Amino acid sequence: MSTRTDRTPVSEPPSAAELPERSRVIAWRIAGKALPLYLSMLSTLIGSAVTAAVLGNTGTVQLAAYALVIAVFNPMIMVVHGTLRGSLPFFTENEGSPRALAPVLRDGLWLGLFLGIVGGLMILAVPLGARWIGVAEPTVAALGFYPLLMAGYVVLAAVKNATTVLLVGLGHTRAVLALSLAAVAFSLVSTPALVLGLGPFPALGLLGAGLSMLAMNVVTVGLNFAVVRRGTILRGHRIGFGAPRWAGIGRMAKVGLPTGSTLLIKSGSLSVLAVVVARIGPEEAAMHQVAVVLVGMAFISFVGVGQATVPFTVRAALVRDRALVVRTVVASYLVSIPVVLVSGALLWWAAGPVVGLFTDDPRVHAGVVALVPLLCLVGAFDALQSAPNSGLLGLKDTRPALYAFALGYGVLVLSSVPLMERGGLTALWSAYAAATAFLVVAQWFSFLRMSRRVVRETPPELSA
């Protein structure tokens, strides 16, 4: 008999009869949840692009100062969001009981707050770090209060993301899309107004961008909490920060930190590859950067599919049906593979005009177009590895994914210099494709091994 020290109510697991058995039915339901998440990610990218475009009209020094902060902000917010994704299975397995779910949400909010504070401190350290590495003083001076505003943004974004993950775990992905569109709409109005001084507003430049982003998060945090209170099973229940339950927060962090670390490994490895390529020459660096952007834009859909799959894997694990656990992950391929094939075909077919949007250098253009088959291969393998990755998250053991990413990308980074010197970008991107293929095999092996525990183990505690 299990012992419980926090006396949190336990949600009843779903019955096998409540879960779809056929892969096509599972895939259809995954697609319905994944589409809003995909559109939400696209809208966020548009909002970020608008901010960068607006700042591009304010002056070179301010744009350089913005780039300094973003160089720290992007990987930090990626780790924060990736780590909070580890709370997803805890939310889903308690979706049947608001009394059990409410304290789990509080655990997620505390974890988000801790992560946000760490991220905020990293942003605040940007001016000091910039001076230490020798950044020109005019650029550092142009930062002004921007790091402070962005530190506040990171804290609020982390807390908000805890509620967003809750909505994903409960299947309210349309609400996630609506909230994302509201945030982007606010940003599209406030950023140009505050940065460029449109209408009655003075032109504040970089300070205006920080104020816009902070104000956007203040508004959307309130909207997120309102949606959770009124549009989910937690209606009428107290949500917010209560006394922290360290055991629950620790369990979430144990699942989430490896997930966040895999994203950091990937982004850090790509940064190292960019430096390695830049050593060869500016044309190669431009080709590589455009190639990375194209892969990210063309194949981002599999991220939404992976997140949408996790709740189905969690529910199958709760009824101790290994075959159904595996089937939920395989079913996600029925959604992601057709989309990836269409995306790859469009990229292959329209490579010339699309690359022309990024560069007018004929050599860079020809070099990127020549890489398109490898870009499609990398994107396809990345989508294939996302499925077992989401399966490991659904089983709440993400350490094998961390080990696979560390090994795969580690070998890629270590071999990048000789590959680039001997075979150029073709050899480097071929190795990149091999690294992602390794992730597919390694994570499937780990997922199948972990899924056996679904049947062998005694029923787990259903609360965090």
C-alpha positions as CSV (number, residue, x, y, z in Angstrom):
1,M,0.0,0.0,0.0
2,S,1.4,3.4,-1.0
3,T,2.0,6.1,1.5
4,R,1.2,9.7,0.8
5,T,2.5,12.7,2.7
6,D,0.7,15.5,0.9
7,R,-2.8,13.9,1.0
8,T,-3.6,15.1,-2.5
9,P,-6.7,13.5,-4.1
10,V,-5.9,11.0,-6.8
11,S,-7.7,11.1,-10.1
12,E,-9.3,8.0,-11.4
13,P,-7.5,6.5,-14.4
14,P,-9.5,6.2,-17.7
15,S,-10.9,2.8,-18.6
16,A,-9.6,1.0,-21.7
17,A,-13.1,1.4,-23.2
18,E,-12.7,5.2,-23.1
19,L,-9.6,5.2,-25.3
20,P,-9.5,4.8,-29.1
21,E,-7.9,1.5,-30.2
22,R,-7.5,2.1,-33.9
23,S,-4.5,4.0,-35.1
24,R,-6.5,6.0,-37.6
25,V,-8.9,7.2,-34.9
26,I,-6.0,8.2,-32.6
27,A,-4.2,9.9,-35.5
28,W,-7.4,11.9,-36.3
29,R,-7.7,13.1,-32.7
30,I,-4.0,14.0,-32.6
31,A,-4.3,16.0,-35.7
32,G,-7.3,17.9,-34.3
33,K,-5.2,18.9,-31.2
34,A,-2.0,19.5,-33.2
35,L,-3.3,21.9,-35.8
36,P,-4.0,24.7,-33.3
37,L,-0.6,24.2,-31.7
38,Y,1.1,24.5,-35.1
39,L,-0.8,27.7,-35.9
40,S,0.0,29.1,-32.5
41,M,3.8,28.5,-33.1
42,L,3.5,30.2,-36.5
43,S,1.8,33.2,-35.0
44,T,4.5,33.5,-32.4
45,L,7.2,33.4,-35.1
46,I,5.3,36.2,-36.9
47,G,5.3,38.3,-33.8
48,S,9.0,37.8,-33.3
49,A,9.7,38.7,-36.9
50,V,7.7,41.9,-36.6
51,T,9.7,43.0,-33.5
52,A,13.0,42.4,-35.3
53,A,11.8,44.2,-38.5
54,V,10.6,47.2,-36.5
55,L,13.8,47.5,-34.6
56,G,15.7,47.3,-37.9
57,N,14.4,50.8,-38.6
58,T,15.7,52.3,-35.4
59,G,19.4,52.2,-36.1
60,T,22.4,49.9,-36.2
61,V,23.5,50.4,-32.6
62,Q,20.1,49.6,-31.1
63,L,19.7,46.6,-33.4
64,A,23.1,45.3,-32.2
65,A,22.0,45.8,-28.6
66,Y,18.8,43.9,-29.3
67,A,20.8,41.1,-30.8
68,L,23.0,40.9,-27.7
69,V,20.0,40.3,-25.4
70,I,18.3,37.9,-27.9
71,A,21.5,35.8,-28.0
72,V,20.9,35.0,-24.4
73,F,17.1,35.2,-24.4
74,N,16.4,32.7,-27.1
75,P,18.2,29.6,-25.6
76,M,17.1,30.6,-22.1
77,I,13.4,30.8,-23.0
78,M,13.8,27.6,-25.0
79,V,15.1,25.8,-21.9
80,V,12.3,27.2,-19.7
81,H,9.6,26.2,-22.1
82,G,11.2,22.8,-22.7
83,T,11.5,22.1,-19.0
84,L,7.9,23.1,-18.3
85,R,6.8,20.7,-21.0
86,G,7.8,18.0,-18.5
87,S,4.7,18.9,-16.5
88,L,2.4,17.8,-19.4
89,P,2.0,14.1,-18.3
90,F,1.3,15.1,-14.7
91,F,-1.6,17.4,-15.9
92,T,-3.1,14.8,-18.2
93,E,-3.0,11.9,-15.7
94,N,-5.0,14.1,-13.2
95,E,-7.5,15.5,-15.8
96,G,-10.4,13.6,-14.3
97,S,-10.3,15.3,-10.8
98,P,-10.1,19.0,-10.3
99,R,-9.2,18.4,-6.6
100,A,-6.2,16.4,-7.8
101,L,-5.3,18.7,-10.6
102,A,-5.3,22.0,-8.8
103,P,-2.2,21.3,-6.6
104,V,-0.4,19.8,-9.6
105,L,-1.0,23.1,-11.4
106,R,0.5,24.9,-8.4
107,D,3.6,22.7,-8.6
108,G,3.9,23.7,-12.3
109,L,3.5,27.4,-11.4
110,W,6.2,27.2,-8.8
111,L,8.5,25.4,-11.2
112,G,7.8,28.1,-13.8
113,L,8.5,30.8,-11.3
114,F,11.9,29.3,-10.3
115,L,12.9,28.8,-14.0
116,G,11.8,32.4,-14.8
117,I,13.8,33.9,-12.0
118,V,17.0,32.0,-13.2
119,G,16.3,33.1,-16.8
120,G,15.7,36.7,-15.7
121,L,19.0,36.8,-13.8
122,M,20.8,35.6,-16.9
123,I,19.2,38.4,-18.9
124,L,20.2,41.0,-16.3
125,A,23.8,39.9,-16.6
126,V,23.9,40.7,-20.3
127,P,25.4,44.2,-19.9
128,L,28.2,42.9,-17.6
129,G,28.9,40.0,-19.8
130,A,29.0,42.2,-22.9
131,R,31.6,44.5,-21.3
132,W,33.6,41.4,-20.3
133,I,33.8,40.1,-23.8
134,G,34.7,43.5,-25.2
135,V,31.5,44.6,-26.9
136,A,31.7,48.3,-28.0
137,E,30.6,50.7,-25.3
138,P,28.0,52.5,-27.5
139,T,26.2,49.1,-28.0
140,V,26.2,48.3,-24.3
141,A,25.0,51.8,-23.4
142,A,22.1,51.4,-25.9
143,L,20.8,48.5,-23.8
144,G,19.5,50.9,-21.2
145,F,16.6,49.4,-19.2
146,Y,15.9,46.8,-21.9
147,P,17.6,43.9,-20.1
148,L,15.5,44.7,-17.0
149,L,12.2,44.7,-19.0
150,M,13.2,41.4,-20.7
151,A,14.0,39.8,-17.4
152,G,10.5,40.6,-16.2
153,Y,9.2,39.2,-19.5
154,V,11.0,35.9,-18.9
155,V,9.5,35.5,-15.4
156,L,6.0,36.2,-16.6
157,A,6.5,34.0,-19.7
158,A,7.6,31.1,-17.6
159,V,4.5,31.4,-15.3
160,K,2.2,31.8,-18.3
161,N,3.7,28.8,-20.0
162,A,2.9,26.6,-17.0
163,T,-0.8,27.4,-17.7
164,T,-0.3,26.9,-21.4
165,V,1.1,23.4,-20.8
166,L,-1.9,22.7,-18.6
167,L,-4.3,23.6,-21.4
168,V,-2.3,21.3,-23.8
169,G,-2.4,18.5,-21.3
170,L,-6.2,18.8,-20.9
171,G,-6.7,19.0,-24.7
172,H,-7.7,22.7,-24.9
173,T,-5.4,23.5,-27.8
174,R,-7.9,25.8,-29.5
175,A,-7.7,28.0,-26.4
176,V,-3.9,27.9,-26.7
177,L,-4.3,29.2,-30.3
178,A,-6.7,32.0,-29.3
179,L,-4.4,33.1,-26.5
180,S,-1.4,33.1,-28.9
181,L,-3.3,35.2,-31.4
182,A,-4.3,37.7,-28.8
183,A,-0.6,38.0,-27.7
184,V,0.5,38.5,-31.3
185,A,-2.3,41.0,-32.0
186,F,-1.2,43.1,-29.0
187,S,2.4,42.9,-30.1
188,L,1.6,44.0,-33.7
189,V,-0.1,47.1,-32.4
190,S,2.1,48.0,-29.4
191,T,5.6,47.3,-30.8
192,P,5.5,49.7,-33.8
193,A,3.7,52.3,-31.7
194,L,6.2,52.3,-28.9
195,V,9.3,51.7,-30.9
196,L,8.7,54.0,-33.8
197,G,6.4,56.5,-32.0
198,L,3.3,56.1,-34.1
199,G,0.3,58.2,-33.2
200,P,0.4,59.9,-29.8
201,F,3.3,57.7,-28.6
202,P,6.9,59.0,-28.5
203,A,9.6,57.0,-30.3
204,L,11.3,54.9,-27.6
205,G,13.4,52.6,-29.7
206,L,14.7,49.5,-27.9
207,L,13.1,50.7,-24.6
208,G,9.7,50.7,-26.4
209,A,10.3,47.1,-27.6
210,G,10.9,46.0,-24.0
211,L,7.9,47.8,-22.7
212,S,5.7,46.3,-25.5
213,M,6.8,42.7,-24.7
214,L,6.5,43.2,-21.0
215,A,3.0,44.7,-21.3
216,M,1.9,42.0,-23.7
217,N,2.9,39.3,-21.1
218,V,1.1,41.1,-18.3
219,V,-2.1,41.1,-20.3
220,T,-1.8,37.5,-21.6
221,V,-0.9,36.1,-18.2
222,G,-4.2,37.5,-16.9
223,L,-6.0,36.0,-20.0
224,N,-4.4,32.6,-19.4
225,F,-5.5,32.4,-15.8
226,A,-9.0,33.5,-16.8
227,V,-9.2,30.8,-19.4
228,V,-8.0,28.2,-16.9
229,R,-10.5,29.3,-14.2
230,R,-13.5,29.5,-16.5
231,G,-12.8,27.1,-19.4
232,T,-11.4,24.0,-17.8
233,I,-12.3,21.4,-15.2
234,L,-10.7,23.7,-12.6
235,R,-13.7,26.1,-12.8
236,G,-14.5,27.1,-9.2
237,H,-11.3,25.8,-7.8
238,R,-8.5,27.9,-6.3
239,I,-5.5,28.2,-8.6
240,G,-2.4,30.2,-8.0
241,F,0.6,30.1,-5.8
242,G,0.1,28.3,-2.5
243,A,2.7,26.7,-0.3
244,P,5.2,24.9,-2.5
245,R,5.1,21.1,-2.5
246,W,8.8,20.4,-3.0
247,A,8.3,16.7,-3.8
248,G,5.8,17.5,-6.6
249,I,8.0,20.3,-8.0
250,G,11.0,17.9,-7.9
251,R,9.2,15.2,-9.8
252,M,8.2,17.7,-12.5
253,A,11.7,19.0,-12.8
254,K,13.1,15.4,-13.0
255,V,11.0,14.9,-16.1
256,G,11.3,18.4,-17.5
257,L,15.0,19.3,-17.1
258,P,16.2,16.6,-19.5
259,T,13.6,17.8,-22.0
260,G,14.8,21.4,-21.7
261,S,18.4,20.2,-21.9
262,T,17.8,18.4,-25.2
263,L,16.6,21.7,-26.7
264,L,19.7,23.5,-25.3
265,I,22.0,20.8,-26.7
266,K,20.4,21.1,-30.2
267,S,20.5,24.9,-30.3
268,G,24.0,25.1,-28.8
269,S,25.3,22.5,-31.4
270,L,23.8,24.5,-34.2
271,S,25.5,27.6,-32.9
272,V,28.9,25.8,-32.8
273,L,28.3,24.6,-36.4
274,A,27.6,28.2,-37.5
275,V,30.9,29.2,-36.1
276,V,32.7,26.3,-37.7
277,V,31.2,27.2,-41.1
278,A,32.0,30.9,-40.6
279,R,35.7,30.0,-40.3
280,I,35.7,28.9,-43.9
281,G,34.2,32.0,-45.5
282,P,31.2,34.5,-45.5
283,E,29.5,32.7,-48.5
284,E,29.5,29.4,-46.7
285,A,28.2,31.0,-43.5
286,A,25.4,32.7,-45.4
287,M,24.5,29.4,-47.1
288,H,24.4,27.5,-43.8
289,Q,22.3,30.2,-42.1
290,V,19.7,30.2,-44.8
291,A,19.6,26.4,-44.8
292,V,19.0,26.4,-41.0
293,V,16.2,28.9,-41.4
294,L,14.5,26.9,-44.2
295,V,14.6,23.7,-42.2
296,G,13.0,25.4,-39.2
297,M,10.3,27.0,-41.2
298,A,9.4,24.0,-43.4
299,F,9.4,21.3,-40.8
300,I,8.1,23.1,-37.6
301,S,4.8,21.2,-37.7
302,F,6.2,18.0,-36.1
303,V,6.7,19.9,-32.8
304,G,3.0,20.5,-32.5
305,V,2.3,16.9,-33.4
306,G,4.6,15.7,-30.7
307,Q,3.1,17.8,-28.0
308,A,-0.4,16.8,-29.0
309,T,0.6,13.1,-28.8
310,V,1.8,13.1,-25.2
311,P,-1.7,13.2,-23.5
312,F,-2.8,10.1,-25.6
313,T,0.3,8.2,-24.5
314,V,-0.3,9.2,-20.9
315,R,-3.8,7.9,-20.9
316,A,-2.7,4.6,-22.5
317,A,0.0,4.2,-19.9
318,L,-2.6,4.7,-17.1
319,V,-4.6,1.6,-18.2
320,R,-1.3,-0.4,-18.4
321,D,-1.8,-1.3,-22.1
322,R,1.7,-1.4,-23.7
323,A,0.3,-2.1,-27.1
324,L,-1.9,1.0,-26.9
325,V,1.0,3.1,-25.6
326,V,3.1,2.1,-28.6
327,R,0.1,2.6,-30.9
328,T,-0.4,6.2,-29.8
329,V,3.2,7.0,-30.8
330,V,3.0,5.2,-34.1
331,A,-0.3,6.9,-34.9
332,S,1.4,10.3,-34.6
333,Y,3.3,9.3,-37.8
334,L,0.0,9.2,-39.7
335,V,-0.2,12.9,-38.9
336,S,3.4,14.1,-39.1
337,I,4.7,12.1,-42.1
338,P,2.1,13.3,-44.7
339,V,2.8,16.9,-43.5
340,V,6.5,16.5,-43.7
341,L,6.3,14.9,-47.2
342,V,4.2,17.9,-48.4
343,S,6.5,20.4,-46.8
344,G,9.5,18.7,-48.3
345,A,8.0,18.5,-51.7
346,L,7.0,22.2,-51.6
347,L,10.5,23.2,-50.4
348,W,12.1,21.1,-53.2
349,W,9.8,22.5,-55.8
350,A,9.9,26.1,-54.8
351,A,13.5,26.2,-53.5
352,G,14.8,28.7,-56.1
353,P,12.2,31.5,-55.4
354,V,12.1,30.8,-51.7
355,V,15.9,31.0,-51.3
356,G,15.8,34.2,-53.4
357,L,13.8,35.8,-50.6
358,F,16.8,35.5,-48.3
359,T,19.7,36.3,-50.6
360,D,20.5,37.9,-54.0
361,D,24.0,36.5,-54.1
362,P,24.0,33.9,-57.0
363,R,26.7,31.7,-55.4
364,V,24.9,31.6,-52.1
365,H,21.6,31.0,-53.9
366,A,23.0,28.1,-55.9
367,G,24.7,26.6,-52.8
368,V,21.5,26.5,-50.7
369,V,19.5,25.1,-53.6
370,A,22.0,22.3,-54.0
371,L,21.6,21.5,-50.3
372,V,17.8,21.1,-50.4
373,P,17.7,17.3,-50.7
374,L,19.8,17.1,-47.5
375,L,17.6,19.7,-45.8
376,C,14.6,17.6,-46.6
377,L,16.3,14.5,-45.1
378,V,17.2,16.3,-41.9
379,G,13.7,17.6,-41.6
380,A,12.2,14.1,-42.2
381,F,14.5,12.5,-39.6
382,D,13.8,15.3,-37.1
383,A,10.1,14.6,-37.4
384,L,10.6,10.8,-37.1
385,Q,12.6,11.3,-33.9
386,S,10.0,13.6,-32.4
387,A,7.5,10.7,-32.0
388,P,9.5,8.4,-29.7
389,N,10.7,11.6,-27.9
390,S,7.1,12.5,-27.1
391,G,6.5,8.9,-26.1
392,L,9.3,9.0,-23.5
393,L,7.8,12.3,-22.2
394,G,4.4,10.5,-21.9
395,L,6.1,7.8,-19.9
396,K,7.8,10.4,-17.7
397,D,11.3,9.2,-18.3
398,T,13.1,11.7,-20.6
399,R,16.7,10.9,-19.6
400,P,17.3,8.5,-22.5
401,A,16.4,11.3,-24.9
402,L,18.9,13.6,-23.2
403,Y,21.6,10.9,-23.5
404,A,20.8,10.4,-27.2
405,F,20.9,14.1,-28.0
406,A,24.2,14.5,-26.1
407,L,25.8,11.6,-28.0
408,G,24.3,12.4,-31.5
409,Y,25.0,16.1,-31.5
410,G,28.2,15.7,-29.6
411,V,29.7,13.5,-32.3
412,L,28.4,16.0,-34.9
413,V,30.1,18.9,-33.2
414,L,33.4,17.1,-32.7
415,S,33.5,16.0,-36.3
416,S,32.3,19.3,-37.8
417,V,35.8,20.9,-38.4
418,P,37.3,18.0,-40.4
419,L,34.0,17.5,-42.2
420,M,33.8,21.1,-43.2
421,E,37.4,21.3,-44.3
422,R,37.3,18.2,-46.4
423,G,33.7,18.0,-47.8
424,G,32.2,21.5,-47.2
425,L,28.6,22.0,-46.4
426,T,27.5,18.8,-48.2
427,A,29.6,16.7,-45.8
428,L,28.4,18.7,-42.8
429,W,24.7,18.5,-43.6
430,S,25.1,14.8,-44.4
431,A,26.5,14.3,-40.9
432,Y,23.7,16.4,-39.5
433,A,21.2,14.0,-41.3
434,A,23.1,11.0,-39.8
435,A,22.9,12.5,-36.3
436,T,19.1,12.9,-36.5
437,A,18.8,9.4,-37.9
438,F,20.7,8.2,-34.9
439,L,18.2,10.0,-32.7
440,V,15.3,8.1,-34.3
441,V,16.9,4.7,-33.6
442,A,18.2,5.4,-30.1
443,Q,14.9,6.9,-28.9
444,W,12.8,4.2,-30.4
445,F,14.9,1.6,-28.6
446,S,14.6,3.5,-25.3
447,F,10.9,4.1,-25.7
448,L,10.1,0.4,-26.5
449,R,12.2,-0.7,-23.5
450,M,10.5,1.9,-21.2
451,S,7.1,0.9,-22.4
452,R,7.5,-2.6,-21.0
453,R,7.4,-1.1,-17.6
454,V,3.8,0.0,-18.2
455,V,2.8,-3.6,-17.8
456,R,5.4,-4.7,-15.2
457,E,5.2,-1.9,-12.7
458,T,2.6,-1.5,-10.0
459,P,0.1,1.4,-10.6
460,P,1.9,4.7,-10.1
461,E,0.6,7.6,-8.0
462,L,-1.5,9.7,-10.3
463,S,-0.7,13.1,-8.8
464,A,2.5,14.9,-9.1
